[in-house]
């Protein structure tokens, strides 16, 4: 389940009183003419600037069409692109969370989702790590004092309802700055600083044969 989408269908958006066209038909390029390399992440607006966070997958080639558990899984980092109009993007960093490079040769990282907590004045990133995903009820967290990073690890979230976290954990910020962590089938309310669970949750969808 995708909670924050960074790829938009062809549409018209009014940005800064200027009409722009956003399409997935033509690959996005950054200011240097390179492909925008930020996958399964999020889009955050801070003042008049858009921040796109996403996974940078290691540039490898599979021998067949079958995933070999290396390409796309190892040596990933998190990138940040910025834009003022959702059309022209500039690469700010291809490693906004440097700590992942210490063990990404054997640990899986993807799905960075970032939000600003106005109570703590921190930017909080929830991301997927094979240290926790599919193993226990914890969700990886990192924080930064600016949207540009660098993000640093803090203690992981311990979810109360999700006993085994899948690979589709995301974030949702309500209008009152309440943060929720939507799991595959459950949305769980977090504390005001977004560092712990309140234990309040709602089941979105479930089926008997799921974990």
C-alpha positions in Angstrom: 0.0 0.0 0.0 1.5 3.3 -1.0 0.7 6.2 1.3 2.8 9.0 -0.2 3.2 8.8 -4.0 6.1 10.4 -5.8 5.1 9.4 -9.3 2.1 11.3 -10.6 -0.2 10.4 -13.6 -0.3 13.1 -16.3 -2.1 16.0 -14.8 -2.2 19.8 -14.5 -1.1 21.4 -11.3 -1.1 25.1 -10.2 2.3 25.8 -8.6 3.3 29.3 -7.7 0.5 30.6 -10.1 2.2 28.8 -13.0 0.6 25.9 -14.8 2.8 22.9 -15.3 2.4 19.5 -16.7 3.6 16.4 -14.8 3.8 13.1 -16.7 5.2 9.7 -16.1 5.5 9.1 -19.8 8.8 10.9 -20.1 11.5 10.0 -17.5 12.3 12.8 -15.1 15.7 14.4 -15.4 17.6 16.6 -12.9 19.3 19.9 -13.6 22.4 18.0 -14.9 20.4 15.9 -17.3 20.7 12.7 -15.3 17.7 10.5 -14.5 16.0 11.3 -11.1 17.0 8.3 -9.1 14.7 8.3 -6.1 12.3 5.3 -5.7 9.5 4.3 -3.3 10.0 7.3 -1.1 7.9 10.5 -0.4 7.3 14.1 -1.4 7.4 16.8 1.3 6.7 20.5 0.9 8.7 22.8 3.2 7.7 26.5 2.7 7.9 26.9 -1.1 10.3 24.0 -1.8 9.5 20.4 -2.6 11.7 17.7 -1.1 11.7 14.3 -2.8 13.3 11.5 -0.8 13.7 8.0 -2.3 15.8 4.9 -2.5 18.9 4.8 -4.8 19.2 1.2 -5.9 22.7 -0.1 -6.6 23.5 -0.1 -10.3 23.6 -3.8 -11.0 22.4 -6.0 -13.8 20.6 -9.4 -13.2 21.5 -12.3 -15.4 17.8 -13.2 -15.8 14.4 -11.6 -15.3 14.2 -13.5 -12.0 15.3 -11.5 -8.9 18.5 -12.9 -7.6 18.2 -11.3 -4.1 21.2 -9.0 -4.8 20.0 -6.4 -7.3 17.7 -4.0 -5.6 18.4 -5.4 -2.2 22.0 -4.5 -1.3 24.2 -1.3 -1.4 21.2 1.0 -1.4 21.3 4.6 -0.2 18.6 7.4 0.2 18.6 10.4 -2.1 17.1 13.8 -1.8 16.0 16.0 -4.8 14.6 19.5 -4.4 12.3 21.5 -6.7 10.2 24.7 -6.5 7.8 23.7 -9.3 7.6 19.8 -9.3 9.2 19.9 -12.8 12.8 21.0 -12.4 14.7 18.9 -9.9 18.1 19.3 -8.4 20.0 16.5 -6.7 20.8 17.7 -3.1 22.4 14.4 -2.0 22.5 10.8 -3.0 23.2 9.7 0.6 21.1 11.9 2.9 21.3 9.1 5.5 25.0 8.3 5.7 24.7 5.6 8.4 23.2 3.1 5.9 26.5 2.8 4.1 28.1 1.2 7.2 26.2 -2.1 6.6 24.2 -1.8 3.3 26.3 -4.5 1.7 24.4 -7.0 3.8 21.4 -5.1 5.1 18.4 -4.1 3.0 17.2 -0.5 3.0 14.3 1.2 1.2 11.1 3.2 1.5 12.2 6.5 3.2 9.2 8.5 4.4 9.9 11.9 6.0 7.7 14.3 7.9 8.2 17.5 9.9 7.2 17.4 13.6 6.4 21.0 14.7 6.4 20.0 18.3 10.0 18.9 18.3 11.2 20.9 15.2 12.7 17.7 13.8 12.4 16.0 10.5 11.5 12.4 11.2 12.3 9.6 8.7 10.6 6.2 8.9 12.3 3.6 6.7 12.4 -0.1 6.0 15.3 -2.1 7.2 15.8 -5.9 7.1 17.0 -5.6 10.7 13.4 -5.4 11.7 11.1 -6.0 8.7 9.5 -9.5 8.6 11.1 -10.3 11.9 9.5 -8.3 14.7 7.2 -5.4 15.6 9.9 -2.6 15.3 10.1 0.1 12.6 13.4 1.9 11.9 13.5 5.7 12.7 16.0 8.5 11.9 15.9 12.2 12.6 17.4 15.4 11.3 17.2 19.1 12.3 16.8 20.1 8.6 15.1 18.6 5.6 18.5 18.4 3.9 19.9 15.9 6.5 22.0 14.2 7.4 19.6 11.9 9.1 20.8 9.9 12.1 19.4 6.8 13.6 17.4 6.8 16.9 15.7 3.9 18.7 13.2 2.1 16.5 9.5 2.4 17.0 7.9 -0.5 18.8 4.4 -1.0 17.3 1.7 -2.4 19.6 -0.6 -4.0 17.1 1.7 -5.1 14.2 3.5 -8.2 15.5 5.5 -8.7 12.4 6.2 -5.6 10.2 6.0 -6.1 6.5 7.9 -4.2 3.8 5.1 -1.6 3.2 5.3 0.5 6.4 4.6 4.2 5.8 3.7 7.4 7.5 0.7 9.7 7.6 0.5 13.1 9.3 -2.9 14.4 10.2 -3.9 18.1 10.1 -3.3 18.4 13.8 0.3 17.2 13.4 -0.7 13.8 14.7 1.5 11.1 13.2 0.3 7.7 12.3 2.2 4.7 11.1 0.1 2.8 8.5 1.1 -0.8 8.4 -0.1 -3.2 5.7 -3.4 -3.7 7.4 -3.2 -1.5 10.5 -2.9 2.3 11.2 -1.4 3.0 14.6 -1.3 6.4 16.3 2.1 7.7 17.6 3.1 9.9 20.5 3.4 13.7 19.9 7.2 13.4 19.3 6.5 10.4 16.9 9.1 8.3 18.8 6.7 5.8 20.4 3.3 4.2 19.8 0.3 5.3 21.8 -1.2 1.9 21.5 -4.2 3.2 19.6 -4.9 1.6 16.3 -7.5 0.8 13.7 -7.6 -2.2 11.4 -7.8 -1.2 7.8 -8.0 -4.6 6.3 -7.2 -8.1 7.4 -7.6 -11.7 6.2 -7.4 -14.9 8.1 -4.4 -16.4 6.2 -2.1 -13.3 6.7 0.6 -13.1 9.3 
